Amino acid sequence: MEIRNNFWVGCALGLLFPAVGFIIIYAPTLQLFSEQKQMAFFFLVIAINLGIMRYTYKKKKDKFSRGVLLSTGLAFFYFVFINKHLLSF
């Protein structure tokens, strides 16, 4: 499957995994994870996105990679903002 070198397609794909992770974690009827495991799951989702970004960057899809990077960064800061009480040392 050929990946289009498009910034907006990269943003959309980059938001896909964090959105699915957010739905899994915060679905009101599921409550599958404790608070500590939620942050670990979010970091796993972000690591998947960074893996996608690295793969597409190696394939010379720079615009796509930048879209994934932007959406991953936004998702990371959003998750940290939501769970900042878990990060206090």
C-alpha positions in Angstrom: 0.0 0.0 0.0 1.4 3.3 -1.1 1.4 6.1 1.6 0.5 9.5 0.3 3.0 12.2 1.1 0.4 14.6 2.5 0.6 16.6 5.8 -3.1 16.4 6.6 -3.3 12.6 6.0 -0.4 12.3 8.4 -2.2 14.4 11.0 -5.3 12.3 10.6 -3.5 9.0 11.0 -1.4 10.4 13.8 -4.6 11.2 15.7 -6.2 7.8 15.0 -4.2 5.8 17.6 -4.5 8.4 20.4 -8.2 8.8 19.8 -8.7 5.0 20.0 -6.6 4.9 23.1 -8.6 7.7 24.7 -11.9 6.0 23.9 -10.6 2.7 25.4 -9.4 4.4 28.6 -12.2 6.8 29.2 -15.2 4.9 28.0 -17.6 5.3 31.0 -18.7 1.6 30.9 -15.3 0.0 30.5 -12.8 1.4 33.1 -10.3 -1.3 32.1 -7.2 0.3 33.5 -6.1 1.9 36.8 -4.7 5.4 36.7 -1.1 4.3 36.6 -1.7 1.9 33.8 -3.6 4.6 31.8 -0.4 6.7 31.5 1.6 3.6 30.5 -1.1 2.9 27.8 -0.9 6.5 26.6 2.9 6.2 26.2 2.5 3.0 24.3 0.1 4.7 21.9 2.5 7.6 21.4 5.4 5.1 20.9 3.4 3.4 18.1 2.9 6.8 16.5 6.6 7.6 16.7 7.3 4.2 15.1 5.0 5.1 12.2 6.7 8.5 11.9 10.1 6.9 11.8 9.0 4.4 9.1 7.5 7.0 6.9 10.4 9.3 7.3 12.7 6.5 6.1 10.4 6.1 3.1 11.0 9.8 2.2 7.5 10.8 3.1 8.5 14.0 5.0 5.2 15.8 4.9 3.3 12.7 6.2 5.9 12.3 9.0 5.5 15.9 10.0 1.8 15.5 10.3 2.2 12.4 12.4 4.7 14.2 14.6 2.4 17.2 15.1 -0.6 15.1 16.1 1.5 12.9 18.3 2.9 16.0 20.1 -0.5 17.4 20.6 -1.9 14.1 21.9 1.1 13.8 24.3 0.6 17.3 25.7 -3.2 16.7 26.0 -2.7 13.4 27.9 -0.2 15.0 30.2 -2.5 17.9 30.9 -5.4 15.5 31.6 -3.3 13.3 33.9 -0.9 15.9 35.4 -1.8 14.7 38.9 -0.2 11.3 38.1 3.1 12.9 37.1 3.8 14.7 40.4 6.9 13.4 42.1 
